[in-house]
Amino acid sequence: MYTTSTLDEVKALVAETLGITDRLNSLDASTPLVGSLPELDSLGVAQLVAEIEERFGFEVDFSDVTIEMFESLGTLAEFVDANRP
């Protein structure tokens, strides 16, 4: 499970990285990511992973990057909480 603060941080990160800050207030833990946000293509995933590494201070092994990780904002927040130092 993720903390509320992590969800808020991940939500802001996703909005900033994908250039969808105008939709920030409509995003929540159940917001689907891959397949639902046209901005989240393979390049968007790579950019998000790089931003997650920088902002949260841990390295992401690309073998850990799965479609399930990017299923929703909640699953992405769970991944961050499970891996941050």
N, CA, C and O atoms as a Tinker XYZ file with bonds, in Angstrom:
   340  protein
     1  N      0.845000   -1.181000    0.000000    73     2
     2  CA     0.000000    0.000000    0.000000    64     1     3
     3  C      0.891000    1.245000    0.000000    63     2     4     5
     4  O      2.039000    1.184000    0.441000    81     3
     5  N      0.393000    2.322000   -0.470000    73     3     6
     6  CA     1.142000    3.569000   -0.572000    64     5     7
     7  C      0.626000    4.566000    0.462000    63     6     8     9
     8  O     -0.485000    4.436000    0.975000    81     7
     9  N      1.454000    5.556000    0.755000    73     7    10
    10  CA     1.022000    6.621000    1.642000    64     9    11
    11  C      0.364000    7.719000    0.808000    63    10    12    13
    12  O      0.612000    7.844000   -0.391000    81    11
    13  N     -0.467000    8.498000    1.462000    73    11    14
    14  CA    -1.148000    9.596000    0.766000    64    13    15
    15  C     -0.140000   10.587000    0.210000    63    14    16    17
    16  O     -0.308000   11.097000   -0.897000    81    15
    17  N      0.909000   10.859000    0.980000    73    15    18
    18  CA     1.903000   11.817000    0.500000    64    17    19
    19  C      2.632000   11.287000   -0.737000    63    18    20    21
    20  O      2.931000   12.052000   -1.654000    81    19
    21  N      2.918000    9.982000   -0.767000    73    19    22
    22  CA     3.556000    9.405000   -1.950000    64    21    23
    23  C      2.622000    9.511000   -3.148000    63    22    24    25
    24  O      3.057000    9.865000   -4.244000    81    23
    25  N      1.352000    9.210000   -2.951000    73    23    26
    26  CA     0.393000    9.322000   -4.058000    64    25    27
    27  C      0.374000   10.753000   -4.585000    63    26    28    29
    28  O      0.386000   10.963000   -5.797000    81    27
    29  N      0.345000   11.731000   -3.697000    73    27    30
    30  CA     0.329000   13.127000   -4.131000    64    29    31
    31  C      1.601000   13.489000   -4.896000    63    30    32    33
    32  O      1.547000   14.196000   -5.903000    81    31
    33  N      2.741000   13.002000   -4.415000    73    31    34
    34  CA     4.008000   13.269000   -5.096000    64    33    35
    35  C      4.041000   12.612000   -6.475000    63    34    36    37
    36  O      4.481000   13.227000   -7.445000    81    35
    37  N      3.577000   11.365000   -6.565000    73    35    38
    38  CA     3.566000   10.641000   -7.839000    64    37    39
    39  C      2.576000   11.298000   -8.803000    63    38    40    41
    40  O      2.859000   11.426000   -9.995000    81    39
    41  N      1.451000   11.701000   -8.302000    73    39    42
    42  CA     0.452000   12.382000   -9.148000    64    41    43
    43  C      1.043000   13.648000   -9.757000    63    42    44    45
    44  O      0.897000   13.891000  -10.955000    81    43
    45  N      1.703000   14.448000   -8.941000    73    43    46
    46  CA     2.334000   15.677000   -9.437000    64    45    47
    47  C      3.432000   15.361000  -10.439000    63    46    48    49
    48  O      3.554000   16.029000  -11.466000    81    47
    49  N      4.235000   14.340000  -10.139000    73    47    50
    50  CA     5.316000   13.937000  -11.036000    64    49    51
    51  C      4.778000   13.505000  -12.401000    63    50    52    53
    52  O      5.303000   13.914000  -13.437000    81    51
    53  N      3.739000   12.686000  -12.398000    73    51    54
    54  CA     3.131000   12.217000  -13.649000    64    53    55
    55  C      2.592000   13.402000  -14.442000    63    54    56    57
    56  O      2.828000   13.506000  -15.646000    81    55
    57  N      1.874000   14.289000  -13.774000    73    55    58
    58  CA     1.289000   15.446000  -14.460000    64    57    59
    59  C      2.359000   16.344000  -15.063000    63    58    60    61
    60  O      2.234000   16.791000  -16.203000    81    59
    61  N      3.418000   16.606000  -14.290000    73    59    62
    62  CA     4.500000   17.462000  -14.779000    64    61    63
    63  C      5.247000   16.804000  -15.937000    63    62    64    65
    64  O      5.491000   17.438000  -16.963000    81    63
    65  N      5.606000   15.541000  -15.771000    73    63    66
    66  CA     6.409000   14.842000  -16.773000    64    65    67
    67  C      5.658000   14.686000  -18.088000    63    66    68    69
    68  O      6.240000   14.832000  -19.163000    81    67
    69  N      4.369000   14.389000  -18.002000    73    67    70
    70  CA     3.580000   14.165000  -19.215000    64    69    71
    71  C      2.934000   15.439000  -19.756000    63    70    72    73
    72  O      2.283000   15.415000  -20.801000    81    71
    73  N      3.112000   16.544000  -19.048000    73    71    74
    74  CA     2.549000   17.813000  -19.509000    64    73    75
    75  C      1.038000   17.868000  -19.403000    63    74    76    77
    76  O      0.368000   18.446000  -20.259000    81    75
    77  N      0.504000   17.265000  -18.354000    73    75    78
    78  CA    -0.957000   17.258000  -18.185000    64    77    79
    79  C     -1.350000   17.906000  -16.850000    63    78    80    81
    80  O     -2.288000   17.461000  -16.189000    81    79
    81  N     -0.629000   18.953000  -16.465000    73    79    82
    82  CA    -0.920000   19.612000  -15.196000    64    81    83
    83  C     -2.319000   20.210000  -15.179000    63    82    84    85
    84  O     -2.884000   20.426000  -14.107000    81    83
    85  N     -2.887000   20.482000  -16.352000    73    83    86
    86  CA    -4.256000   20.992000  -16.407000    64    85    87
    87  C     -5.266000   19.942000  -15.940000    63    86    88    89
    88  O     -6.403000   20.285000  -15.618000    81    87
    89  N     -4.869000   18.680000  -15.901000    73    87    90
    90  CA    -5.747000   17.589000  -15.464000    64    89    91
    91  C     -5.390000   17.069000  -14.072000    63    90    92    93
    92  O     -5.957000   16.074000  -13.620000    81    91
    93  N     -4.460000   17.730000  -13.393000    73    91    94
    94  CA    -3.963000   17.260000  -12.101000    64    93    95
    95  C     -5.082000   16.978000  -11.102000    63    94    96    97
    96  O     -5.066000   15.944000  -10.435000    81    95
    97  N     -6.039000   17.873000  -10.992000    73    95    98
    98  CA    -7.102000   17.710000   -9.999000    64    97    99
    99  C     -8.050000   16.561000  -10.303000    63    98   100   101
   100  O     -8.784000   16.118000   -9.420000    81    99
   101  N     -8.046000   16.077000  -11.521000    73    99   102
   102  CA    -8.937000   14.961000  -11.870000    64   101   103
   103  C     -8.252000   13.602000  -11.694000    63   102   104   105
   104  O     -8.883000   12.562000  -11.880000    81   103
   105  N     -6.974000   13.608000  -11.339000    73   103   106
   106  CA    -6.228000   12.365000  -11.167000    64   105   107
   107  C     -6.353000   11.867000   -9.732000    63   106   108   109
   108  O     -6.284000   12.653000   -8.786000    81   107
   109  N     -6.538000   10.546000   -9.574000    73   107   110
   110  CA    -6.531000    9.942000   -8.243000    64   109   111
   111  C     -5.919000    8.554000   -8.334000    63   110   112   113
   112  O     -5.450000    8.149000   -9.397000    81   111
   113  N     -5.921000    7.824000   -7.227000    73   111   114
   114  CA    -5.256000    6.516000   -7.178000    64   113   115
   115  C     -5.792000    5.539000   -8.212000    63   114   116   117
   116  O     -5.051000    4.679000   -8.689000    81   115
   117  N     -7.057000    5.654000   -8.564000    73   115   118
   118  CA    -7.648000    4.701000   -9.508000    64   117   119
   119  C     -7.508000    5.131000  -10.969000    63   118   120   121
   120  O     -7.959000    4.422000  -11.868000    81   119
   121  N     -6.887000    6.284000  -11.212000    73   119   122
   122  CA    -6.713000    6.758000  -12.583000    64   121   123
   123  C     -5.840000    5.782000  -13.361000    63   122   124   125
   124  O     -4.685000    5.556000  -13.002000    81   123
   125  N     -6.395000    5.199000  -14.435000    73   123   126
   126  CA    -5.582000    4.287000  -15.247000    64   125   127
   127  C     -4.518000    5.058000  -16.014000    63   126   128   129
   128  O     -4.747000    6.190000  -16.438000    81   127
   129  N     -3.363000    4.444000  -16.190000    73   127   130
   130  CA    -2.256000    5.101000  -16.881000    64   129   131
   131  C     -2.043000    4.513000  -18.272000    63   130   132   133
   132  O     -2.548000    5.058000  -19.254000    81   131
   133  N     -1.304000    3.410000  -18.370000    73   131   134
   134  CA    -0.984000    2.825000  -19.677000    64   133   135
   135  C     -2.275000    2.428000  -20.393000    63   134   136   137
   136  O     -3.128000    1.739000  -19.834000    81   135
   137  N     -2.396000    2.871000  -21.621000    73   135   138
   138  CA    -3.569000    2.546000  -22.422000    64   137   139
   139  C     -4.694000    3.548000  -22.264000    63   138   140   141
   140  O     -5.652000    3.534000  -23.036000    81   139
   141  N     -4.586000    4.425000  -21.262000    73   139   142
   142  CA    -5.639000    5.410000  -21.034000    64   141   143
   143  C     -5.164000    6.842000  -21.234000    63   142   144   145
   144  O     -5.945000    7.707000  -21.629000    81   143
   145  N     -3.908000    7.090000  -20.968000    73   143   146
   146  CA    -3.346000    8.420000  -21.189000    64   145   147
   147  C     -2.523000    8.387000  -22.474000    63   146   148   149
   148  O     -1.471000    7.750000  -22.520000    81   147
   149  N     -2.992000    9.067000  -23.514000    73   147   150
   150  CA    -2.246000    9.030000  -24.778000    64   149   151
   151  C     -0.828000    9.565000  -24.635000    63   150   152   153
   152  O      0.050000    9.210000  -25.422000    81   151
   153  N     -0.596000   10.411000  -23.642000    73   151   154
   154  CA     0.742000   10.964000  -23.415000    64   153   155
   155  C      1.713000    9.924000  -22.871000    63   154   156   157
   156  O      2.928000   10.113000  -22.937000    81   155
   157  N      1.182000    8.819000  -22.331000    73   155   158
   158  CA     2.037000    7.803000  -21.715000    64   157   159
   159  C      2.338000    6.683000  -22.713000    63   158   160   161
   160  O      1.770000    5.593000  -22.645000    81   159
   161  N      3.244000    6.986000  -23.636000    73   159   162
   162  CA     3.724000    5.992000  -24.587000    64   161   163
   163  C      5.052000    5.458000  -24.058000    63   162   164   165
   164  O      5.400000    5.707000  -22.904000    81   163
   165  N      5.788000    4.737000  -24.876000    73   163   166
   166  CA     7.048000    4.154000  -24.398000    64   165   167
   167  C      8.046000    5.231000  -23.980000    63   166   168   169
   168  O      8.781000    5.042000  -23.011000    81   167
   169  N      8.083000    6.344000  -24.687000    73   167   170
   170  CA     8.964000    7.444000  -24.307000    64   169   171
   171  C      8.506000    8.050000  -22.980000    63   170   172   173
   172  O      9.329000    8.394000  -22.132000    81   171
   173  N      7.200000    8.176000  -22.807000    73   171   174
   174  CA     6.654000    8.699000  -21.554000    64   173   175
   175  C      6.998000    7.810000  -20.374000    63   174   176   177
   176  O      7.306000    8.309000  -19.291000    81   175
   177  N      6.950000    6.504000  -20.568000    73   175   178
   178  CA     7.326000    5.566000  -19.501000    64   177   179
   179  C      8.798000    5.765000  -19.138000    63   178   180   181
   180  O      9.142000    5.831000  -17.958000    81   179
   181  N      9.660000    5.859000  -20.141000    73   179   182
   182  CA    11.095000    6.059000  -19.886000    64   181   183
   183  C     11.339000    7.377000  -19.147000    63   182   184   185
   184  O     12.161000    7.437000  -18.233000    81   183
   185  N     10.625000    8.428000  -19.544000    73   183   186
   186  CA    10.774000    9.717000  -18.875000    64   185   187
   187  C     10.304000    9.634000  -17.423000    63   186   188   189
   188  O     10.952000   10.170000  -16.524000    81   187
   189  N      9.181000    8.964000  -17.203000    73   187   190
   190  CA     8.674000    8.814000  -15.840000    64   189   191
   191  C      9.641000    8.033000  -14.961000    63   190   192   193
   192  O      9.874000    8.402000  -13.810000    81   191
   193  N     10.199000    6.966000  -15.493000    73   191   194
   194  CA    11.161000    6.167000  -14.723000    64   193   195
   195  C     12.360000    7.035000  -14.346000    63   194   196   197
   196  O     12.816000    6.994000  -13.204000    81   195
   197  N     12.867000    7.811000  -15.283000    73   195   198
   198  CA    14.012000    8.688000  -15.002000    64   197   199
   199  C     13.653000    9.720000  -13.936000    63   198   200   201
   200  O     14.455000    9.994000  -13.044000    81   199
   201  N     12.461000   10.291000  -14.022000    73   199   202
   202  CA    12.024000   11.278000  -13.035000    64   201   203
   203  C     11.816000   10.645000  -11.659000    63   202   204   205
   204  O     12.139000   11.256000  -10.640000    81   203
   205  N     11.281000    9.432000  -11.627000    73   203   206
   206  CA    11.096000    8.714000  -10.358000    64   205   207
   207  C     12.452000    8.485000   -9.695000    63   206   208   209
   208  O     12.608000    8.703000   -8.493000    81   207
   209  N     13.431000    8.044000  -10.487000    73   207   210
   210  CA    14.773000    7.812000   -9.940000    64   209   211
   211  C     15.335000    9.096000   -9.331000    63   210   212   213
   212  O     15.872000    9.084000   -8.223000    81   211
   213  N     15.205000   10.192000  -10.058000    73   211   214
   214  CA    15.758000   11.461000   -9.600000    64   213   215
   215  C     15.010000   11.989000   -8.373000    63   214   216   217
   216  O     15.634000   12.377000   -7.386000    81   215
   217  N     13.710000   12.006000   -8.430000    73   215   218
   218  CA    12.923000   12.608000   -7.353000    64   217   219
   219  C     12.915000   11.779000   -6.078000    63   218   220   221
   220  O     12.949000   12.329000   -4.977000    81   219
   221  N     12.870000   10.449000   -6.222000    73   219   222
   222  CA    12.711000    9.607000   -5.041000    64   221   223
   223  C     14.009000    8.940000   -4.593000    63   222   224   225
   224  O     14.029000    8.254000   -3.571000    81   223
   225  N     15.088000    9.131000   -5.345000    73   223   226
   226  CA    16.404000    8.715000   -4.895000    64   225   227
   227  C     16.692000    7.227000   -4.913000    63   226   228   229
   228  O     17.373000    6.717000   -4.024000    81   227
   229  N     16.184000    6.526000   -5.910000    73   227   230
   230  CA    16.552000    5.116000   -6.059000    64   229   231
   231  C     16.614000    4.773000   -7.534000    63   230   232   233
   232  O     15.992000    5.428000   -8.371000    81   231
   233  N     17.383000    3.725000   -7.838000    73   231   234
   234  CA    17.515000    3.266000   -9.215000    64   233   235
   235  C     16.453000    2.243000   -9.528000    63   234   236   237
   236  O     16.168000    1.360000   -8.720000    81   235
   237  N     15.864000    2.365000  -10.708000    73   235   238
   238  CA    14.859000    1.414000  -11.162000    64   237   239
   239  C     15.530000    0.458000  -12.133000    63   238   240   241
   240  O     16.087000    0.880000  -13.146000    81   239
   241  N     15.476000   -0.816000  -11.827000    73   239   242
   242  CA    15.973000   -1.838000  -12.737000    64   241   243
   243  C     14.906000   -2.025000  -13.811000    63   242   244   245
   244  O     13.755000   -2.336000  -13.505000    81   243
   245  N     15.292000   -1.836000  -15.057000    73   243   246
   246  CA    14.288000   -1.899000  -16.116000    64   245   247
   247  C     13.614000   -3.268000  -16.214000    63   246   248   249
   248  O     12.555000   -3.390000  -16.829000    81   247
   249  N     14.215000   -4.293000  -15.616000    73   247   250
   250  CA    13.532000   -5.597000  -15.591000    64   249   251
   251  C     12.353000   -5.565000  -14.614000    63   250   252   253
   252  O     11.485000   -6.437000  -14.657000    81   251
   253  N     12.325000   -4.552000  -13.727000    73   251   254
   254  CA    11.210000   -4.386000  -12.791000    64   253   255
   255  C     10.063000   -3.576000  -13.378000    63   254   256   257
   256  O      8.973000   -3.535000  -12.807000    81   255
   257  N     10.305000   -2.931000  -14.516000    73   255   258
   258  CA     9.279000   -2.094000  -15.130000    64   257   259
   259  C      8.295000   -3.000000  -15.870000    63   258   260   261
   260  O      8.633000   -3.658000  -16.854000    81   259
   261  N      7.077000   -3.005000  -15.359000    73   259   262
   262  CA     6.037000   -3.858000  -15.948000    64   261   263
   263  C      4.797000   -3.039000  -16.257000    63   262   264   265
   264  O      4.642000   -1.916000  -15.776000    81   263
   265  N      3.931000   -3.604000  -17.053000    73   263   266
   266  CA     2.661000   -2.961000  -17.367000    64   265   267
   267  C      1.833000   -2.802000  -16.096000    63   266   268   269
   268  O      1.092000   -1.830000  -15.954000    81   267
   269  N      1.958000   -3.759000  -15.166000    73   267   270
   270  CA     1.212000   -3.684000  -13.906000    64   269   271
   271  C      1.649000   -2.485000  -13.069000    63   270   272   273
   272  O      0.831000   -1.867000  -12.388000    81   271
   273  N      2.925000   -2.165000  -13.121000    73   271   274
   274  CA     3.454000   -1.016000  -12.384000    64   273   275
   275  C      2.775000    0.273000  -12.834000    63   274   276   277
   276  O      2.523000    1.168000  -12.028000    81   275
   277  N      2.484000    0.357000  -14.121000    73   275   278
   278  CA     1.875000    1.552000  -14.706000    64   277   279
   279  C      0.374000    1.369000  -14.960000    63   278   280   281
   280  O     -0.206000    2.069000  -15.790000    81   279
   281  N     -0.244000    0.436000  -14.251000    73   279   282
   282  CA    -1.681000    0.201000  -14.416000    64   281   283
   283  C     -2.495000    1.411000  -13.963000    63   282   284   285
   284  O     -3.449000    1.807000  -14.632000    81   283
   285  N     -2.117000    1.997000  -12.828000    73   283   286
   286  CA    -2.844000    3.156000  -12.296000    64   285   287
   287  C     -1.882000    4.014000  -11.480000    63   286   288   289
   288  O     -0.750000    3.615000  -11.205000    81   287
   289  N     -2.349000    5.187000  -11.105000    73   287   290
   290  CA    -1.526000    6.020000  -10.231000    64   289   291
   291  C     -1.248000    5.309000   -8.915000    63   290   292   293
   292  O     -0.156000    5.428000   -8.359000    81   291
   293  N     -2.224000    4.579000   -8.421000    73   291   294
   294  CA    -2.055000    3.842000   -7.172000    64   293   295
   295  C     -0.977000    2.783000   -7.258000    63   294   296   297
   296  O     -0.175000    2.644000   -6.334000    81   295
   297  N     -0.941000    2.027000   -8.356000    73   295   298
   298  CA     0.087000    0.986000   -8.479000    64   297   299
   299  C      1.469000    1.604000   -8.651000    63   298   300   301
   300  O      2.463000    1.038000   -8.197000    81   299
   301  N      1.536000    2.754000   -9.298000    73   299   302
   302  CA     2.824000    3.439000   -9.437000    64   301   303
   303  C      3.282000    3.972000   -8.078000    63   302   304   305
   304  O      4.468000    3.903000   -7.755000    81   303
   305  N      2.361000    4.499000   -7.290000    73   303   306
   306  CA     2.694000    4.975000   -5.943000    64   305   307
   307  C      3.146000    3.813000   -5.053000    63   306   308   309
   308  O      4.057000    3.972000   -4.241000    81   307
   309  N      2.515000    2.655000   -5.202000    73   307   310
   310  CA     2.923000    1.470000   -4.441000    64   309   311
   311  C      4.360000    1.071000   -4.788000    63   310   312   313
   312  O      5.153000    0.735000   -3.908000    81   311
   313  N      4.681000    1.114000   -6.079000    73   311   314
   314  CA     6.039000    0.784000   -6.524000    64   313   315
   315  C      7.039000    1.749000   -5.891000    63   314   316   317
   316  O      8.082000    1.325000   -5.392000    81   315
   317  N      6.726000    3.035000   -5.910000    73   315   318
   318  CA     7.627000    4.034000   -5.331000    64   317   319
   319  C      7.803000    3.782000   -3.844000    63   318   320   321
   320  O      8.933000    3.773000   -3.355000    81   319
   321  N      6.711000    3.577000   -3.110000    73   319   322
   322  CA     6.810000    3.343000   -1.661000    64   321   323
   323  C      7.619000    2.090000   -1.345000    63   322   324   325
   324  O      8.362000    2.058000   -0.364000    81   323
   325  N      7.478000    1.070000   -2.165000    73   323   326
   326  CA     8.188000   -0.191000   -1.924000    64   325   327
   327  C      9.684000   -0.073000   -2.201000    63   326   328   329
   328  O     10.467000   -0.882000   -1.702000    81   327
   329  N     10.086000    0.911000   -2.981000    73   327   330
   330  CA    11.491000    0.999000   -3.417000    64   329   331
   331  C     12.251000    2.206000   -2.928000    63   330   332   333
   332  O     13.475000    2.249000   -3.045000    81   331
   333  N     11.565000    3.181000   -2.386000    73   331   334
   334  CA    12.296000    4.373000   -1.955000    64   333   335
   335  C     13.086000    4.090000   -0.687000    63   334   336   337
   336  O     12.665000    3.301000    0.159000    81   335
   337  N     14.234000    4.742000   -0.566000    73   335   338
   338  CA    15.081000    4.505000    0.603000    64   337   339
   339  C     14.446000    5.017000    1.890000    63   338   340
   340  O     15.038000    4.891000    2.962000    81   339
